[in-house]
Amino acid sequence: PFTWWIGRSNERHPYWGGSPPGVQQCECGLDESCLDIQHFCNCDADKDEWTNDTGFLSFKDHLPVTQIVITDTDRSNSEAAWRIGPLRCYGDRRFWNAVSFYTEASYLHFPTFHAEFSADISFFFKTTALSGVFLENLGIKDFIRLEISSPSEITFAIDVGNGPVELVVQSPSLLNDNQWHYVRAERNLKETSLQVDNLPRSTRETSEEGHFRLQLNSQLFVGGTSSRQKGFLGCIRSLHLNGQKLDLEERAKVTSGVRPGCPGHC
């Protein structure tokens, strides 16, 4: 092709708006509406009048457009003009409700997590830190805590008064690779479980004897802890507790050491 554009990884992309990656065509080539059926873009038709190829570039892994190269314009009466619109980000705000923690002493606090009989916690994180506490809520004796305890381990610790129970999921690859990872921790009257990405789930049956109510009374700490020094460094998004969204971004706007959003993403 005589035309291509350069994307995020400094690679050439010979497709244009309206066409998927890997197909060297424009939109008219896909719906077979090009002016010259021998070509897959209107601008390749070499007509005497101006023609155009328009469409959206939406394959996120290639964006943004950093350069456009148009050749074969040194012939007489051969001209090219191009216009690239702004990069627009959109999506589910509930899903992209993200914050970044940039000091180990910073945290967000929320009202007490009421999870006497069942707790369901899910979120995404990305970090380069070796360890850090995602969230913690304490009671007089009871507590619940989720943390990245080493670069390849996530730990879910809970105590309902019978002594602490710890579930650990160990990943064969590093979890502090600055990529998004998914965590889901659950506890009910039958079992306690921890899921990380698509790795095998760690589970433990709930004891039928002793205490079973999780009684918490402190504030819920997110991205930090009241019982230790080391908080979380990195990004957390889409945090849900028992199906309810915590508005991380709003709280981050009035909290030092925490910023709404996550660098490099919408």
GUNUPA-394010 format. One record per residue (C-alpha): x, y, z; residue in one letter; residue number from 1. Coordinates in steps of 0.25 Angstrom, whole numbers, plus 5000, padded with zeros to 4 digits. Layout:
+------+------+------+--------+-----+
!    X !    Y !    Z ! residu ! num !
+------+------+------+--------+-----+
!    X !    Y !    Z !      A ! NUM !
...
+------+------+------+--------+-----+
//
This chain:
+------+------+------+--------+-----+
!    X !    Y !    Z ! residu ! num !
+------+------+------+--------+-----+
! 5000 ! 5000 ! 5000 !      P !   1 !
! 5004 ! 5014 ! 4997 !      F !   2 !
! 4998 ! 5019 ! 5011 !      T !   3 !
! 4999 ! 5015 ! 5025 !      W !   4 !
! 4999 ! 5020 ! 5039 !      W !   5 !
! 5007 ! 5018 ! 5051 !      I !   6 !
! 5001 ! 5014 ! 5064 !      G !   7 !
! 5005 ! 5012 ! 5079 !      R !   8 !
! 5016 ! 5002 ! 5077 !      S !   9 !
! 5023 ! 5009 ! 5065 !      N !  10 !
! 5017 ! 4999 ! 5056 !      E !  11 !
! 5011 ! 5002 ! 5042 !      R !  12 !
! 4996 ! 4999 ! 5040 !      H !  13 !
! 4992 ! 4998 ! 5026 !      P !  14 !
! 4977 ! 4998 ! 5029 !      Y !  15 !
! 4968 ! 5010 ! 5030 !      W !  16 !
! 4955 ! 5014 ! 5038 !      G !  17 !
! 4944 ! 5005 ! 5037 !      G !  18 !
! 4953 ! 4993 ! 5034 !      S !  19 !
! 4958 ! 4983 ! 5045 !      P !  20 !
! 4972 ! 4981 ! 5047 !      P !  21 !
! 4980 ! 4972 ! 5038 !      G !  22 !
! 4971 ! 4975 ! 5026 !      V !  23 !
! 4978 ! 4984 ! 5016 !      Q !  24 !
! 4965 ! 4991 ! 5013 !      Q !  25 !
! 4956 ! 5003 ! 5015 !      C !  26 !
! 4941 ! 5003 ! 5019 !      E !  27 !
! 4937 ! 5003 ! 5004 !      C !  28 !
! 4945 ! 4990 ! 5002 !      G !  29 !
! 4938 ! 4983 ! 5012 !      L !  30 !
! 4924 ! 4986 ! 5007 !      D !  31 !
! 4928 ! 4986 ! 4993 !      E !  32 !
! 4924 ! 5000 ! 4990 !      S !  33 !
! 4938 ! 5005 ! 4985 !      C !  34 !
! 4938 ! 5014 ! 4972 !      L !  35 !
! 4947 ! 5004 ! 4966 !      D !  36 !
! 4944 ! 4990 ! 4969 !      I !  37 !
! 4959 ! 4986 ! 4966 !      Q !  38 !
! 4963 ! 4994 ! 4979 !      H !  39 !
! 4959 ! 4994 ! 4993 !      F !  40 !
! 4960 ! 5009 ! 4996 !      C !  41 !
! 4953 ! 5020 ! 4988 !      N !  42 !
! 4966 ! 5028 ! 4989 !      C !  43 !
! 4973 ! 5017 ! 4981 !      D !  44 !
! 4964 ! 5019 ! 4969 !      A !  45 !
! 4973 ! 5030 ! 4963 !      D !  46 !
! 4960 ! 5037 ! 4958 !      K !  47 !
! 4961 ! 5052 ! 4953 !      D !  48 !
! 4952 ! 5057 ! 4964 !      E !  49 !
! 4954 ! 5057 ! 4979 !      W !  50 !
! 4949 ! 5044 ! 4986 !      T !  51 !
! 4950 ! 5040 ! 5001 !      N !  52 !
! 4951 ! 5029 ! 5011 !      D !  53 !
! 4945 ! 5032 ! 5025 !      T !  54 !
! 4942 ! 5023 ! 5037 !      G !  55 !
! 4946 ! 5021 ! 5051 !      F !  56 !
! 4959 ! 5014 ! 5056 !      L !  57 !
! 4955 ! 5007 ! 5069 !      S !  58 !
! 4965 ! 4996 ! 5071 !      F !  59 !
! 4970 ! 5001 ! 5085 !      K !  60 !
! 4983 ! 4993 ! 5084 !      D !  61 !
! 4988 ! 5001 ! 5072 !      H !  62 !
! 4983 ! 5015 ! 5077 !      L !  63 !
! 4986 ! 5026 ! 5077 !      P !  64 !
! 4990 ! 5030 ! 5063 !      V !  65 !
! 5004 ! 5036 ! 5064 !      T !  66 !
! 5007 ! 5038 ! 5049 !      Q !  67 !
! 5001 ! 5037 ! 5036 !      I !  68 !
! 5009 ! 5034 ! 5023 !      V !  69 !
! 5004 ! 5037 ! 5009 !      I !  70 !
! 5013 ! 5034 ! 4997 !      T !  71 !
! 5011 ! 5034 ! 4982 !      D !  72 !
! 5007 ! 5048 ! 4982 !      T !  73 !
! 5019 ! 5053 ! 4974 !      D !  74 !
! 5012 ! 5051 ! 4961 !      R !  75 !
! 5005 ! 5063 ! 4954 !      S !  76 !
! 4990 ! 5065 ! 4958 !      N !  77 !
! 4993 ! 5055 ! 4969 !      S !  78 !
! 4988 ! 5061 ! 4983 !      E !  79 !
! 4985 ! 5056 ! 4996 !      A !  80 !
! 4978 ! 5062 ! 5008 !      A !  81 !
! 4975 ! 5056 ! 5022 !      W !  82 !
! 4969 ! 5059 ! 5035 !      R !  83 !
! 4969 ! 5052 ! 5048 !      I !  84 !
! 4959 ! 5054 ! 5059 !      G !  85 !
! 4962 ! 5054 ! 5074 !      P !  86 !
! 4964 ! 5041 ! 5082 !      L !  87 !
! 4951 ! 5039 ! 5089 !      R !  88 !
! 4949 ! 5030 ! 5101 !      C !  89 !
! 4936 ! 5024 ! 5105 !      Y !  90 !
! 4930 ! 5012 ! 5112 !      G !  91 !
! 4923 ! 5008 ! 5125 !      D !  92 !
! 4926 ! 5018 ! 5136 !      R !  93 !
! 4923 ! 5008 ! 5146 !      R !  94 !
! 4933 ! 4998 ! 5141 !      F !  95 !
! 4944 ! 5009 ! 5139 !      W !  96 !
! 4942 ! 5016 ! 5153 !      N !  97 !
! 4957 ! 5016 ! 5155 !      A !  98 !
! 4967 ! 5023 ! 5165 !      V !  99 !
! 4982 ! 5023 ! 5166 !      S ! 100 !
! 4990 ! 5022 ! 5180 !      F ! 101 !
! 5003 ! 5029 ! 5179 !      Y ! 102 !
! 5008 ! 5029 ! 5193 !      T ! 103 !
! 5008 ! 5016 ! 5203 !      E ! 104 !
! 5002 ! 5025 ! 5214 !      A ! 105 !
! 4990 ! 5029 ! 5205 !      S ! 106 !
! 4976 ! 5022 ! 5206 !      Y ! 107 !
! 4961 ! 5024 ! 5204 !      L ! 108 !
! 4952 ! 5022 ! 5215 !      H ! 109 !
! 4937 ! 5018 ! 5214 !      F ! 110 !
! 4926 ! 5014 ! 5224 !      P ! 111 !
! 4927 ! 5000 ! 5231 !      T ! 112 !
! 4925 ! 4989 ! 5222 !      F ! 113 !
! 4913 ! 4981 ! 5227 !      H ! 114 !
! 4916 ! 4967 ! 5223 !      A ! 115 !
! 4911 ! 4959 ! 5236 !      E ! 116 !
! 4907 ! 4946 ! 5228 !      F ! 117 !
! 4912 ! 4948 ! 5214 !      S ! 118 !
! 4923 ! 4957 ! 5207 !      A ! 119 !
! 4925 ! 4958 ! 5192 !      D ! 120 !
! 4937 ! 4967 ! 5188 !      I ! 121 !
! 4942 ! 4969 ! 5174 !      S ! 122 !
! 4951 ! 4979 ! 5167 !      F ! 123 !
! 4962 ! 4980 ! 5157 !      F ! 124 !
! 4976 ! 4985 ! 5160 !      F ! 125 !
! 4989 ! 4988 ! 5154 !      K ! 126 !
! 5003 ! 4991 ! 5161 !      T ! 127 !
! 5018 ! 4990 ! 5160 !      T ! 128 !
! 5019 ! 4989 ! 5175 !      A ! 129 !
! 5024 ! 4977 ! 5182 !      L ! 130 !
! 5013 ! 4977 ! 5192 !      S ! 131 !
! 5001 ! 4985 ! 5198 !      G ! 132 !
! 4988 ! 4985 ! 5204 !      V ! 133 !
! 4976 ! 4986 ! 5195 !      F ! 134 !
! 4965 ! 4988 ! 5206 !      L ! 135 !
! 4963 ! 4985 ! 5221 !      E ! 136 !
! 4952 ! 4986 ! 5231 !      N ! 137 !
! 4954 ! 4983 ! 5246 !      L ! 138 !
! 4945 ! 4980 ! 5257 !      G ! 139 !
! 4948 ! 4978 ! 5272 !      I ! 140 !
! 4954 ! 4964 ! 5269 !      K ! 141 !
! 4948 ! 4961 ! 5255 !      D ! 142 !
! 4955 ! 4967 ! 5242 !      F ! 143 !
! 4955 ! 4965 ! 5227 !      I ! 144 !
! 4967 ! 4968 ! 5218 !      R ! 145 !
! 4971 ! 4966 ! 5204 !      L ! 146 !
! 4985 ! 4969 ! 5199 !      E ! 147 !
! 4996 ! 4966 ! 5189 !      I ! 148 !
! 5005 ! 4959 ! 5199 !      S ! 149 !
! 5017 ! 4957 ! 5188 !      S ! 150 !
! 5018 ! 4959 ! 5173 !      P ! 151 !
! 5011 ! 4946 ! 5170 !      S ! 152 !
! 5002 ! 4944 ! 5182 !      E ! 153 !
! 4988 ! 4950 ! 5186 !      I ! 154 !
! 4984 ! 4947 ! 5201 !      T ! 155 !
! 4970 ! 4948 ! 5206 !      F ! 156 !
! 4969 ! 4948 ! 5221 !      A ! 157 !
! 4957 ! 4948 ! 5230 !      I ! 158 !
! 4954 ! 4945 ! 5245 !      D ! 159 !
! 4940 ! 4944 ! 5250 !      V ! 160 !
! 4944 ! 4941 ! 5264 !      G ! 161 !
! 4950 ! 4927 ! 5262 !      N ! 162 !
! 4964 ! 4931 ! 5258 !      G ! 163 !
! 4969 ! 4936 ! 5245 !      P ! 164 !
! 4966 ! 4928 ! 5232 !      V ! 165 !
! 4975 ! 4931 ! 5220 !      E ! 166 !
! 4973 ! 4928 ! 5206 !      L ! 167 !
! 4985 ! 4930 ! 5196 !      V ! 168 !
! 4985 ! 4929 ! 5181 !      V ! 169 !
! 4998 ! 4928 ! 5175 !      Q ! 170 !
! 5000 ! 4932 ! 5160 !      S ! 171 !
! 5011 ! 4925 ! 5151 !      P ! 172 !
! 5013 ! 4939 ! 5145 !      S ! 173 !
! 5016 ! 4952 ! 5152 !      L ! 174 !
! 5004 ! 4960 ! 5157 !      L ! 175 !
! 5011 ! 4974 ! 5158 !      N ! 176 !
! 5014 ! 4975 ! 5143 !      D ! 177 !
! 5006 ! 4988 ! 5142 !      N ! 178 !
! 4994 ! 4980 ! 5135 !      Q ! 179 !
! 4980 ! 4979 ! 5140 !      W ! 180 !
! 4977 ! 4967 ! 5148 !      H ! 181 !
! 4963 ! 4963 ! 5154 !      Y ! 182 !
! 4961 ! 4959 ! 5168 !      V ! 183 !
! 4948 ! 4953 ! 5175 !      R ! 184 !
! 4947 ! 4949 ! 5189 !      A ! 185 !
! 4935 ! 4943 ! 5195 !      E ! 186 !
! 4930 ! 4938 ! 5209 !      R ! 187 !
! 4917 ! 4932 ! 5213 !      N ! 188 !
! 4912 ! 4922 ! 5223 !      L ! 189 !
! 4917 ! 4910 ! 5214 !      K ! 190 !
! 4930 ! 4914 ! 5209 !      E ! 191 !
! 4941 ! 4925 ! 5207 !      T ! 192 !
! 4947 ! 4926 ! 5193 !      S ! 193 !
! 4957 ! 4935 ! 5186 !      L ! 194 !
! 4958 ! 4936 ! 5171 !      Q ! 195 !
! 4969 ! 4943 ! 5163 !      V ! 196 !
! 4968 ! 4945 ! 5148 !      D ! 197 !
! 4965 ! 4931 ! 5142 !      N ! 198 !
! 4974 ! 4924 ! 5152 !      L ! 199 !
! 4969 ! 4912 ! 5160 !      P ! 200 !
! 4960 ! 4917 ! 5171 !      R ! 201 !
! 4965 ! 4915 ! 5186 !      S ! 202 !
! 4953 ! 4911 ! 5195 !      T ! 203 !
! 4951 ! 4906 ! 5209 !      R ! 204 !
! 4938 ! 4901 ! 5216 !      E ! 205 !
! 4933 ! 4909 ! 5227 !      T ! 206 !
! 4934 ! 4903 ! 5241 !      S ! 207 !
! 4920 ! 4899 ! 5246 !      E ! 208 !
! 4925 ! 4901 ! 5260 !      E ! 209 !
! 4928 ! 4914 ! 5267 !      G ! 210 !
! 4925 ! 4928 ! 5263 !      H ! 211 !
! 4919 ! 4931 ! 5249 !      F ! 212 !
! 4916 ! 4946 ! 5249 !      R ! 213 !
! 4926 ! 4955 ! 5243 !      L ! 214 !
! 4925 ! 4968 ! 5253 !      Q ! 215 !
! 4933 ! 4980 ! 5248 !      L ! 216 !
! 4932 ! 4994 ! 5254 !      N ! 217 !
! 4944 ! 5002 ! 5248 !      S ! 218 !
! 4943 ! 5010 ! 5235 !      Q ! 219 !
! 4946 ! 5002 ! 5222 !      L ! 220 !
! 4960 ! 5005 ! 5217 !      F ! 221 !
! 4963 ! 5004 ! 5202 !      V ! 222 !
! 4977 ! 5005 ! 5197 !      G ! 223 !
! 4982 ! 5005 ! 5211 !      G ! 224 !
! 4981 ! 5000 ! 5225 !      T ! 225 !
! 4980 ! 5004 ! 5239 !      S ! 226 !
! 4988 ! 4992 ! 5245 !      S ! 227 !
! 5000 ! 4993 ! 5237 !      R ! 228 !
! 5009 ! 5004 ! 5230 !      Q ! 229 !
! 5009 ! 4999 ! 5216 !      K ! 230 !
! 4998 ! 5003 ! 5207 !      G ! 231 !
! 4995 ! 5000 ! 5193 !      F ! 232 !
! 5003 ! 5007 ! 5181 !      L ! 233 !
! 4996 ! 5006 ! 5168 !      G ! 234 !
! 4982 ! 5006 ! 5162 !      C ! 235 !
! 4969 ! 5000 ! 5166 !      I ! 236 !
! 4956 ! 5001 ! 5158 !      R ! 237 !
! 4942 ! 4995 ! 5158 !      S ! 238 !
! 4941 ! 4992 ! 5173 !      L ! 239 !
! 4928 ! 4985 ! 5177 !      H ! 240 !
! 4924 ! 4981 ! 5191 !      L ! 241 !
! 4912 ! 4972 ! 5192 !      N ! 242 !
! 4908 ! 4977 ! 5178 !      G ! 243 !
! 4909 ! 4991 ! 5182 !      Q ! 244 !
! 4918 ! 5001 ! 5174 !      K ! 245 !
! 4928 ! 5009 ! 5183 !      L ! 246 !
! 4930 ! 5023 ! 5177 !      D ! 247 !
! 4945 ! 5023 ! 5177 !      L ! 248 !
! 4947 ! 5035 ! 5168 !      E ! 249 !
! 4938 ! 5044 ! 5176 !      E ! 250 !
! 4945 ! 5041 ! 5189 !      R ! 251 !
! 4959 ! 5042 ! 5183 !      A ! 252 !
! 4956 ! 5056 ! 5179 !      K ! 253 !
! 4956 ! 5061 ! 5193 !      V ! 254 !
! 4967 ! 5051 ! 5198 !      T ! 255 !
! 4982 ! 5054 ! 5198 !      S ! 256 !
! 4992 ! 5044 ! 5192 !      G ! 257 !
! 4980 ! 5038 ! 5183 !      V ! 258 !
! 4976 ! 5043 ! 5169 !      R ! 259 !
! 4963 ! 5040 ! 5161 !      P ! 260 !
! 4966 ! 5031 ! 5149 !      G ! 261 !
! 4978 ! 5023 ! 5145 !      C ! 262 !
! 4990 ! 5028 ! 5137 !      P ! 263 !
! 4989 ! 5024 ! 5122 !      G ! 264 !
! 4974 ! 5020 ! 5122 !      H ! 265 !
! 4961 ! 5027 ! 5121 !      C ! 266 !
+------+------+------+--------+-----+
//
